[in-house]
Amino acid sequence: MSDILAFNEENVRAKLEEVRPMLQADGGDIEFVAIKDKVVQVRLQGSCSGCAFAAMTLQFGVEKSLKKYFPDMERVENVQ
């Protein structure tokens, strides 16, 4: 059975909910903003906002997790 899901807002929001506890454990949070083409736009909040490691968190934490379910997704980007 495949773990690949349809790349849509409902599924992306559901998978972001699964990574939120990781961010919340460090005093941060993540908010879904939009899907533009193959890019998921999010807003990092709390201690994640402005953190020096925010780019690494997005790429190696959030993006890596989402790509397991949405292989056609290009990237996750933080928007203000």
TAFENJO-V181039 format. One record per pair of residues at least 6 apart in sequence whose ideal C-beta (glycine too) atoms are under 6 Angstrom apart, sorted by the first residue. I is the first residue (numbers start at 1). J is the second residue. Records with the same first field share a line. If there is no record, write none. Layout:
I = J, J
This chain:
3 = 69
5 = 11, 69
7 = 70, 72
9 = 35
12 = 40
13 = 32
15 = 66, 69
16 = 30, 32
19 = 62, 65
20 = 30
23 = 29, 30, 48
27 = 46, 47
28 = 46, 47, 48
29 = 45, 46
30 = 42, 44
31 = 43
32 = 42
33 = 41, 42, 43, 79
34 = 41
38 = 73, 74
39 = 74, 75, 77
40 = 76
41 = 77, 79
43 = 79
44 = 54, 78
48 = 54
58 = 76, 78
62 = 76
63 = 76
